[in-house]
Amino acid sequence: DLAAYNKWLASRRIPDDKPYVVIAPVPADQADVVAARANVPKRQPVQFNYEYNYDVEADARQSGKYPDLKKRENGFYTINGKPGIQARTGDNAAALAARGEVSLDKFLKYNDLQPNDVIFPGQVYYLKKKRNKGKLHFHTYIKGQTLWQVSQKYGVKLKALRTKNRIAEGEQLQHGRVLWLRFRRPADKPVEIRNVPKPGAKTPAQTVIAKKGLGSETETMTKQPPVTDAGGQIPEKPRTVPVPTQTAPVQPKVDTTRPVANPPVTEPGSTARRWPGCASGTIWPKPTASAWASN
């Protein structure tokens, strides 16, 4: 019965004012015959090409752009095109859901969380459901990551991420594994493992041959890799803060060409005085006022 497969039909008669698309149930062995009578071209099966050129460095640069965060106001963000909210210290799922004006059940579902899961301060959580596929095609798994972190990073549902990569519940991932974000990895395509450095691993030194001057003389140098922290990032160079120096007080200049006039010394038990520099036995009588003035 055509009416059962074509709900748009108002009657059992197909209008003839213009061409219409009609769904007609046909046995599989007669499909080609019916299509030929109706002048319907035979459709060719769609061939998917899963071949791709994979560049670890280019993928890392693209991966660094995610999550795509745009700050709004009062701790709200746009994360990968979806509304989100940033967790504060002491927040739990119920507090974030209330502040984001969504139900607790929806908040947990949007973020692939369980009621007892820990909320991380500073993490931006989704206030709308994530997508079934990412904008990038692939992600290289790094040791220490979780599938949940990858899911939040690209805004892909955790269940969809497992399905695309045929990952069983509780399966341990190998460092360097290529995860599919847009399409499902074909069953006949083996898991791909890329040789990428682990977090905090040292990059071997590179040997560089440089020419000196305009001649053919060359010099071999060893280029050491930059020092990185535990996360593989190059730490920021320490800033040099100028320290103010203290200027020593200026000492008055002393004229050493002239003798210093020291006061006379009074011998014990005597009213007479001895001038410094004279022999200890030489006692001078107390000079008069006029004598002091003349000196």
C-alpha positions as CSV (number, residue, x, y, z in Angstrom):
1,D,0.0,0.0,0.0
2,L,1.7,3.2,-1.2
3,A,-0.3,5.4,1.3
4,A,1.5,3.6,4.2
5,Y,4.9,4.6,2.9
6,N,3.9,8.1,1.6
7,K,2.2,9.9,4.4
8,W,2.0,13.1,2.4
9,L,-0.6,11.6,0.1
10,A,-4.0,13.2,0.8
11,S,-5.8,10.5,-1.3
12,R,-4.9,7.3,-3.1
13,R,-4.2,9.1,-6.3
14,I,-0.9,10.8,-7.0
15,P,-1.3,14.3,-8.4
16,D,0.0,14.9,-11.9
17,D,0.7,18.6,-11.7
18,K,4.4,18.1,-11.1
19,P,6.9,15.3,-10.5
20,Y,6.6,13.7,-7.0
21,V,8.9,11.3,-5.2
22,V,7.1,8.2,-4.2
23,I,8.3,5.4,-2.0
24,A,7.3,2.0,-3.3
25,P,8.2,-1.3,-1.6
26,V,9.9,-3.6,-4.1
27,P,11.4,-7.0,-3.5
28,A,15.2,-6.9,-3.6
29,D,15.5,-9.2,-6.6
30,Q,13.1,-6.9,-8.7
31,A,14.6,-3.5,-7.7
32,D,16.7,-3.1,-10.8
33,V,13.7,-4.0,-13.1
34,V,11.3,-1.5,-11.4
35,A,14.0,1.2,-11.4
36,A,14.5,0.7,-15.2
37,R,10.8,1.0,-15.9
38,A,10.6,4.2,-13.8
39,N,13.7,5.6,-15.5
40,V,15.5,5.8,-12.2
41,P,19.3,5.7,-12.6
42,K,21.0,3.0,-10.6
43,R,22.8,4.4,-7.6
44,Q,26.4,3.4,-7.1
45,P,27.5,2.3,-3.7
46,V,29.3,5.0,-1.7
47,Q,33.0,4.4,-1.3
48,F,34.6,5.9,1.8
49,N,38.3,6.7,1.6
50,Y,39.9,6.4,5.0
51,E,43.4,7.1,3.7
52,Y,45.0,10.2,5.3
53,N,48.3,11.9,5.8
54,Y,49.1,12.3,9.4
55,D,51.5,14.8,10.7
56,V,52.2,14.6,14.5
57,E,53.5,18.2,14.8
58,A,50.6,19.7,12.7
59,D,48.1,17.7,14.8
60,A,49.7,18.9,18.0
61,R,49.4,22.5,16.8
62,Q,45.8,22.1,15.9
63,S,45.1,20.2,19.2
64,G,46.5,23.1,21.2
65,K,43.6,25.2,19.9
66,Y,41.1,23.1,21.9
67,P,39.1,23.5,23.9
68,D,38.1,26.7,22.1
69,L,37.2,29.0,25.0
70,K,35.7,32.4,24.9
71,K,35.1,34.2,28.2
72,R,31.8,35.9,28.8
73,E,30.9,37.2,32.2
74,N,30.5,36.0,35.8
75,G,32.4,32.8,35.2
76,F,30.5,31.8,32.1
77,Y,32.2,30.7,28.9
78,T,31.6,29.6,25.4
79,I,33.4,26.2,25.0
80,N,33.7,24.7,21.5
81,G,30.7,26.7,20.5
82,K,28.6,25.5,23.5
83,P,27.6,27.5,26.6
84,G,29.7,26.6,29.6
85,I,30.5,27.5,33.2
86,Q,33.8,27.5,35.1
87,A,33.9,25.7,38.4
88,R,35.1,27.6,41.5
89,T,36.7,26.3,44.6
90,G,34.2,24.4,46.7
91,D,31.7,24.0,43.8
92,N,29.9,20.7,43.2
93,A,27.7,19.5,40.3
94,A,24.5,20.7,42.0
95,A,26.0,24.2,42.5
96,L,27.1,24.5,38.9
97,A,23.8,23.2,37.6
98,A,21.9,25.8,39.7
99,R,24.2,28.6,38.6
100,G,23.9,27.5,35.0
101,E,20.1,27.2,35.3
102,V,19.9,23.6,34.2
103,S,18.7,20.6,36.0
104,L,21.3,18.4,37.8
105,D,20.4,15.4,35.6
106,K,21.0,17.4,32.4
107,F,24.3,18.9,33.7
108,L,25.6,15.4,34.6
109,K,24.5,14.1,31.2
110,Y,26.0,17.0,29.3
111,N,29.4,16.4,30.9
112,D,29.4,12.6,31.1
113,L,29.6,12.7,34.9
114,Q,28.3,10.6,37.8
115,P,26.7,12.2,40.9
116,N,29.8,11.4,43.0
117,D,32.4,12.6,40.4
118,V,34.9,15.2,41.6
119,I,34.5,18.8,40.2
120,F,37.8,20.4,39.4
121,P,38.2,24.1,40.2
122,G,39.0,26.1,37.0
123,Q,37.5,23.5,34.7
124,V,34.9,24.7,32.3
125,Y,31.8,22.4,32.1
126,Y,29.2,22.2,29.4
127,L,25.7,23.6,29.8
128,K,24.4,22.0,26.6
129,K,25.0,18.5,25.2
130,K,28.2,17.8,23.3
131,R,28.4,16.7,19.7
132,N,28.7,13.2,18.3
133,K,31.8,14.1,16.3
134,G,34.7,16.5,16.6
135,K,35.9,19.2,14.2
136,L,39.4,17.6,14.0
137,H,39.8,14.1,12.6
138,F,42.3,12.7,15.0
139,H,43.9,13.1,18.4
140,T,47.1,11.5,19.7
141,Y,46.6,10.0,23.1
142,I,49.2,11.1,25.7
143,K,50.0,9.0,28.7
144,G,48.2,10.3,31.8
145,Q,45.1,11.5,29.9
146,T,41.7,10.1,30.3
147,L,39.0,9.5,27.6
148,W,36.8,11.9,29.6
149,Q,39.5,14.7,29.3
150,V,39.7,14.1,25.5
151,S,35.9,14.1,25.4
152,Q,35.7,17.5,27.2
153,K,38.6,18.9,25.2
154,Y,36.9,18.5,21.8
155,G,33.3,18.6,22.9
156,V,32.6,15.0,21.8
157,K,30.3,12.7,23.8
158,L,32.2,10.1,25.7
159,K,30.0,7.3,24.4
160,A,30.5,8.4,20.8
161,L,34.3,8.6,21.4
162,R,34.4,5.0,22.6
163,T,32.2,3.8,19.7
164,K,34.3,5.6,17.1
165,N,37.5,3.9,18.4
166,R,36.0,0.6,19.4
167,I,37.2,1.0,23.0
168,A,35.7,-1.3,25.6
169,E,34.8,-0.2,29.1
170,G,37.9,-0.2,31.3
171,E,40.3,-0.7,28.4
172,Q,43.8,0.7,29.0
173,L,45.0,3.0,26.2
174,Q,48.6,2.9,24.9
175,H,50.6,6.0,24.8
176,G,50.7,7.5,21.3
177,R,47.4,5.8,20.2
178,V,45.6,7.7,17.4
179,L,42.0,8.4,18.4
180,W,39.3,9.0,15.8
181,L,37.1,12.0,16.5
182,R,35.0,12.4,13.4
183,F,34.4,9.0,11.9
184,R,34.5,5.4,13.3
185,R,37.7,3.5,12.8
186,P,37.0,0.7,10.3
187,A,37.1,-2.7,11.8
188,D,39.7,-3.9,9.3
189,K,42.0,-1.0,10.1
190,P,44.4,-1.8,13.0
191,V,44.9,0.6,15.9
192,E,47.7,3.0,15.0
193,I,50.4,3.9,17.5
194,R,52.5,7.0,16.9
195,N,56.0,7.5,18.3
196,V,55.6,10.7,20.3
197,P,57.5,11.8,23.4
198,K,56.0,11.2,26.7
199,P,55.3,14.1,29.1
200,G,58.6,15.3,30.6
201,A,60.8,13.2,28.4
202,K,64.0,14.8,27.2
203,T,64.5,15.3,23.4
204,P,67.8,14.0,22.2
205,A,70.4,16.5,21.2
206,Q,70.6,17.4,17.5
207,T,73.8,17.6,15.5
208,V,74.0,20.7,13.3
209,I,76.6,21.3,10.5
210,A,77.1,25.0,9.9
211,K,79.2,26.7,7.3
212,K,81.8,29.3,8.4
213,G,82.2,32.3,6.2
214,L,82.0,32.0,2.4
215,G,84.4,29.0,2.1
216,S,83.7,25.3,2.3
217,E,84.9,25.0,5.9
218,T,82.2,23.5,8.2
219,E,81.8,23.3,11.9
220,T,79.9,20.6,13.7
221,M,77.9,21.7,16.7
222,T,75.6,20.0,19.1
223,K,72.3,21.7,19.7
224,Q,70.8,20.9,23.0
225,P,67.0,20.7,23.4
226,P,65.3,23.3,25.6
227,V,64.7,22.4,29.2
228,T,61.1,21.5,29.8
229,D,59.0,20.9,32.9
230,A,57.0,17.8,33.8
231,G,54.3,18.7,31.3
232,G,56.6,19.1,28.4
233,Q,56.3,22.9,28.3
234,I,59.2,25.3,28.1
235,P,59.2,27.3,31.4
236,E,59.0,31.0,31.3
237,K,62.4,32.7,31.6
238,P,62.8,34.3,35.0
239,R,62.5,38.1,35.0
240,T,65.4,40.1,36.2
241,V,64.3,42.6,38.8
242,P,66.8,45.5,39.3
243,V,68.0,45.8,43.0
244,P,68.5,49.4,44.1
245,T,72.1,50.0,45.3
246,Q,72.9,52.0,48.4
247,T,75.4,54.9,47.9
248,A,78.0,55.3,50.6
249,P,78.0,58.7,52.2
250,V,80.7,61.0,50.9
251,Q,83.5,61.4,53.4
252,P,85.0,64.9,53.7
253,K,88.5,65.2,52.2
254,V,91.3,65.6,54.7
255,D,94.3,67.7,53.9
256,T,97.2,65.5,54.8
257,T,99.8,68.1,54.0
258,R,99.0,70.1,57.2
259,P,99.4,68.8,60.7
260,V,96.3,68.2,62.8
261,A,96.1,70.6,65.8
262,N,95.5,68.2,68.7
263,P,94.6,69.7,72.1
264,P,97.4,69.7,74.8
265,V,97.6,66.9,77.2
266,T,97.6,67.6,81.0
267,E,100.0,65.5,83.0
268,P,98.4,63.8,86.0
269,G,98.8,65.9,89.2
270,S,100.1,68.9,87.3
271,T,98.6,72.1,86.1
272,A,101.1,72.3,83.2
273,R,100.3,70.7,79.8
274,R,102.4,68.8,77.3
275,W,101.9,69.2,73.7
276,P,101.3,66.0,71.7
277,G,104.4,65.0,69.8
278,C,106.8,66.3,72.3
279,A,109.0,64.1,74.5
280,S,107.2,62.7,77.5
281,G,109.5,64.6,79.8
282,T,109.1,67.9,78.2
283,I,106.5,69.9,80.1
284,W,105.4,73.3,78.9
285,P,103.9,75.8,81.3
286,K,100.3,76.7,80.8
287,P,100.2,79.3,78.0
288,T,98.6,82.6,78.4
289,A,95.5,83.7,76.6
290,S,97.6,85.8,74.3
291,A,99.7,82.8,73.5
292,W,96.7,80.7,72.6
293,A,95.4,83.5,70.4
294,S,98.8,83.8,68.6
295,N,98.8,80.1,67.9
